[in-house]
Amino acid sequence: MLKGQFVGHRYPPHTHDTHCLAVITGGTLAVEVGQERRLCRRGDVIVIDADVVHSGVAAGDGHWKMRVEHVQPASLAAYCERLGVPRRERFDVASPFITDPELSRHLYGVNWCSEVDDDPFKRSEVLACAVVGLHARHARAACLPGARREPALVRAIKSRLRDDLHARVTLSTLAGEFGVTPFVLLRAFEREAGMSPHAFQQQERVRHALPMLRTGRPIAEVGARTGFADQSHFTRVFKKQTGVTPKVYQAAFS
């Protein structure tokens, strides 16, 4: 993992023995990969397979920022197998330069969750979404199995997450509980529920928190009783879903 802010930096032509998944988070960077050259800006994704020559130089005002994941080819292959998608050791994208807001958000999420050690469930989910999205939308030969509707499976997963708000799961452990691959679980859940399993878990935690806040229980206690790691985590998720902090919400009923 890399999080960097650079001023006037120039990367000479070089290669890595890892795949490189970069998200530009600020400024402008002129990047050359093979015979392709592009000015990359905030939100752009650059995917460079191992041993591919590339270089980069600051553009614009000379300032730029990025977050990067470096992936060992063997680790990618093993992860694909665990995920339940066809094994591959290279991303083999049609172009190294990708404009895909969803992919950018997922790759950023993997990096951010790793940096702050936040919510393993969320991290496992955004990683799976990033790899699946790359293969499905940007690989030269997309070969992912088709999603299938499994309402009974999704109902069971919802019940599992709703009944245990403190569940410390990842996409892989949750899939293991139900005897399916992470890919099948994720695709089935998103198709049936219209959201990811992690988003559903967060929604249910907030829903259970609302009546407790209205009765005046201490905010820290409510967060702890509904499965949040700490009060700041509770506040961040609550505000994202409701538009206000728990304190403001509670004050409206006092």
C-alpha positions as CSV (number, residue, x, y, z in Angstrom):
1,M,0.0,0.0,0.0
2,L,1.2,3.5,-0.8
3,K,-0.3,6.9,0.0
4,G,1.8,9.7,-1.4
5,Q,1.8,13.5,-2.1
6,F,4.5,14.6,-4.5
7,V,5.8,18.0,-5.7
8,G,7.7,18.1,-9.0
9,H,8.6,14.4,-8.9
10,R,9.5,12.4,-12.0
11,Y,9.4,8.6,-12.2
12,P,11.9,7.4,-14.8
13,P,11.0,4.4,-17.0
14,H,10.9,1.4,-14.7
15,T,9.0,-1.8,-13.9
16,H,7.8,-3.6,-10.8
17,D,7.6,-7.3,-10.0
18,T,4.1,-6.6,-8.8
19,H,0.9,-5.4,-10.4
20,C,0.2,-1.7,-9.7
21,L,-3.3,-0.3,-9.1
22,A,-3.1,3.5,-8.7
23,V,-5.8,6.0,-8.0
24,I,-5.0,9.7,-8.5
25,T,-6.4,11.7,-5.6
26,G,-5.3,15.2,-6.5
27,G,-3.4,17.2,-9.1
28,T,-2.3,16.0,-12.5
29,L,0.3,13.4,-13.5
30,A,1.5,12.6,-17.0
31,V,1.9,8.8,-17.2
32,E,3.3,6.7,-20.0
33,V,2.7,3.0,-20.0
34,G,4.1,1.1,-23.0
35,Q,3.1,3.2,-26.0
36,E,0.2,5.0,-24.3
37,R,0.4,8.3,-22.6
38,R,-2.2,10.1,-20.6
39,L,-2.7,13.1,-18.3
40,C,-4.3,11.5,-15.3
41,R,-6.3,13.6,-12.8
42,R,-8.3,13.1,-9.6
43,G,-10.4,9.9,-9.8
44,D,-8.5,8.3,-12.7
45,V,-7.3,4.7,-12.2
46,I,-4.0,3.4,-13.7
47,V,-3.6,-0.4,-13.9
48,I,-0.1,-1.7,-14.7
49,D,0.7,-5.4,-14.8
50,A,4.0,-6.7,-13.4
51,D,7.1,-6.2,-15.6
52,V,5.4,-3.5,-17.8
53,V,7.6,-0.4,-18.4
54,H,6.0,2.8,-17.2
55,S,7.0,6.4,-16.2
56,G,5.4,9.5,-14.8
57,V,6.0,13.2,-14.3
58,A,4.2,15.9,-12.6
59,A,2.0,18.1,-14.8
60,G,-0.1,21.2,-14.1
61,D,1.2,23.0,-11.0
62,G,3.6,20.2,-10.2
63,H,1.6,18.8,-7.3
64,W,-0.2,15.4,-7.3
65,K,-1.4,12.8,-4.9
66,M,-2.2,9.1,-5.3
67,R,-3.0,5.9,-3.5
68,V,-1.5,2.6,-4.8
69,E,-2.0,-1.1,-4.2
70,H,0.9,-3.4,-5.2
71,V,-0.3,-7.0,-5.9
72,Q,1.9,-10.1,-6.3
73,P,0.8,-12.1,-9.4
74,A,0.6,-15.3,-7.4
75,S,-1.5,-13.6,-4.7
76,L,-3.9,-12.4,-7.3
77,A,-4.3,-15.9,-8.7
78,A,-4.9,-17.3,-5.2
79,Y,-7.3,-14.6,-4.3
80,C,-9.4,-15.2,-7.5
81,E,-9.7,-18.8,-6.5
82,R,-10.9,-17.9,-3.0
83,L,-13.3,-15.4,-4.4
84,G,-14.8,-18.0,-6.8
85,V,-13.9,-16.3,-10.1
86,P,-11.6,-17.8,-12.8
87,R,-7.9,-17.9,-11.8
88,R,-5.7,-15.3,-13.4
89,E,-2.2,-14.0,-12.6
90,R,-2.5,-10.7,-14.6
91,F,-5.2,-8.1,-14.8
92,D,-4.6,-7.8,-18.6
93,V,-6.7,-4.7,-19.0
94,A,-7.6,-3.3,-22.5
95,S,-6.0,0.0,-21.5
96,P,-4.0,0.9,-18.4
97,F,-5.9,4.2,-18.1
98,I,-9.4,3.7,-16.7
99,T,-12.1,6.2,-16.0
100,D,-14.5,4.3,-13.7
101,P,-15.9,6.1,-10.6
102,E,-17.1,2.9,-9.0
103,L,-13.7,1.2,-9.5
104,S,-11.9,4.3,-8.2
105,R,-14.0,4.4,-5.1
106,H,-13.4,0.7,-4.4
107,L,-9.6,0.9,-4.8
108,Y,-9.5,4.0,-2.7
109,G,-11.6,2.1,-0.1
110,V,-9.1,-0.8,0.1
111,N,-6.2,1.6,0.6
112,W,-8.1,3.8,3.2
113,C,-9.4,0.8,5.2
114,S,-5.8,-0.6,5.3
115,E,-4.4,2.7,6.4
116,V,-6.8,3.2,9.3
117,D,-7.4,-0.5,10.1
118,D,-11.1,0.2,9.7
119,D,-13.8,-2.4,9.4
120,P,-12.4,-5.7,8.0
121,F,-15.9,-6.5,6.5
122,K,-15.8,-3.3,4.5
123,R,-12.2,-3.8,3.4
124,S,-12.9,-7.4,2.2
125,E,-16.0,-6.2,0.3
126,V,-14.4,-3.3,-1.6
127,L,-11.4,-5.5,-2.5
128,A,-13.7,-8.1,-4.0
129,C,-15.7,-5.4,-5.8
130,A,-12.5,-3.9,-7.2
131,V,-11.1,-7.2,-8.5
132,V,-14.5,-8.3,-9.9
133,G,-15.1,-4.9,-11.5
134,L,-11.7,-4.9,-13.2
135,H,-12.2,-8.3,-14.6
136,A,-15.8,-7.8,-15.7
137,R,-15.5,-4.3,-17.2
138,H,-11.9,-3.8,-18.2
139,A,-10.1,-7.0,-18.8
140,R,-9.4,-8.0,-22.4
141,A,-11.3,-11.3,-22.0
142,A,-13.9,-11.0,-19.3
143,C,-14.7,-14.5,-18.1
144,L,-16.7,-14.1,-14.9
145,P,-19.5,-16.5,-14.1
146,G,-23.0,-15.0,-14.5
147,A,-24.8,-13.8,-11.4
148,R,-27.9,-15.8,-10.4
149,R,-30.9,-14.9,-8.3
150,E,-30.9,-16.6,-4.9
151,P,-33.6,-14.9,-2.8
152,A,-33.5,-17.6,-0.1
153,L,-29.7,-17.2,0.4
154,V,-30.1,-13.4,0.6
155,R,-32.9,-13.7,3.1
156,A,-30.7,-15.9,5.3
157,I,-27.7,-13.5,5.1
158,K,-30.0,-10.6,6.0
159,S,-31.2,-12.5,9.0
160,R,-27.7,-13.4,10.0
161,L,-26.5,-9.8,9.9
162,R,-29.7,-8.4,11.5
163,D,-29.7,-10.8,14.4
164,D,-26.1,-10.2,15.3
165,L,-25.2,-6.6,15.0
166,H,-21.9,-7.2,16.6
167,A,-20.9,-9.8,13.9
168,R,-17.2,-9.4,13.0
169,V,-17.2,-11.0,9.6
170,T,-15.5,-10.6,6.2
171,L,-17.0,-11.4,2.8
172,S,-15.0,-14.7,2.8
173,T,-16.1,-15.8,6.3
174,L,-19.7,-14.9,5.6
175,A,-19.6,-16.9,2.3
176,G,-18.1,-19.8,4.2
177,E,-21.0,-19.8,6.6
178,F,-23.4,-20.3,3.8
179,G,-21.4,-22.6,1.7
180,V,-21.0,-20.4,-1.4
181,T,-18.1,-18.4,-2.9
182,P,-17.6,-14.8,-2.0
183,F,-18.4,-13.9,-5.6
184,V,-21.7,-15.7,-5.6
185,L,-22.7,-14.2,-2.3
186,L,-21.8,-10.6,-3.3
187,R,-23.5,-10.8,-6.7
188,A,-26.6,-12.5,-5.4
189,F,-27.0,-10.0,-2.5
190,E,-26.5,-6.9,-4.6
191,R,-29.0,-8.2,-7.2
192,E,-31.7,-9.0,-4.6
193,A,-31.1,-6.3,-2.0
194,G,-29.9,-3.5,-4.1
195,M,-26.9,-2.9,-1.8
196,S,-23.8,-4.7,-0.6
197,P,-23.8,-6.9,2.5
198,H,-21.6,-4.4,4.4
199,A,-24.0,-1.5,3.5
200,F,-26.9,-3.6,4.8
201,Q,-25.1,-4.3,8.0
202,Q,-24.4,-0.6,8.6
203,Q,-28.0,0.3,7.7
204,E,-29.4,-2.2,10.3
205,R,-27.1,-1.0,13.0
206,V,-28.3,2.6,12.4
207,R,-31.9,1.5,12.3
208,H,-31.5,-0.2,15.7
209,A,-29.8,2.8,17.1
210,L,-32.6,5.3,16.2
211,P,-35.1,4.2,18.9
212,M,-32.4,4.1,21.6
213,L,-31.3,7.6,20.8
214,R,-34.9,8.8,21.0
215,T,-35.2,7.4,24.5
216,G,-32.1,9.5,25.6
217,R,-29.6,6.7,26.1
218,P,-25.9,7.9,26.0
219,I,-24.6,8.1,22.5
220,A,-21.5,6.0,23.3
221,E,-23.7,3.3,24.8
222,V,-26.0,3.2,21.8
223,G,-23.0,2.9,19.5
224,A,-21.6,0.0,21.5
225,R,-24.9,-1.8,21.7
226,T,-25.5,-1.7,18.0
227,G,-22.1,-3.1,17.0
228,F,-20.0,0.0,16.2
229,A,-16.3,-0.1,17.0
230,D,-16.4,3.2,18.9
231,Q,-18.3,6.5,19.1
232,S,-16.4,8.1,16.2
233,H,-17.2,5.1,14.0
234,F,-20.9,5.3,15.0
235,T,-21.0,9.1,14.4
236,R,-19.4,8.8,11.0
237,V,-21.8,6.0,9.7
238,F,-24.9,7.6,11.4
239,K,-24.3,11.0,9.7
240,K,-23.6,9.4,6.4
241,Q,-27.0,7.6,6.5
242,T,-29.1,10.2,8.1
243,G,-27.4,13.5,7.3
244,V,-27.1,14.5,11.0
245,T,-24.9,13.3,13.9
246,P,-26.4,11.2,16.7
247,K,-26.1,14.2,19.0
248,V,-28.2,16.4,16.7
249,Y,-30.7,13.6,16.1
250,Q,-31.1,12.9,19.8
251,A,-31.5,16.6,20.6
252,A,-34.5,16.8,18.3
253,F,-36.4,14.5,20.7
254,S,-35.3,15.9,24.0
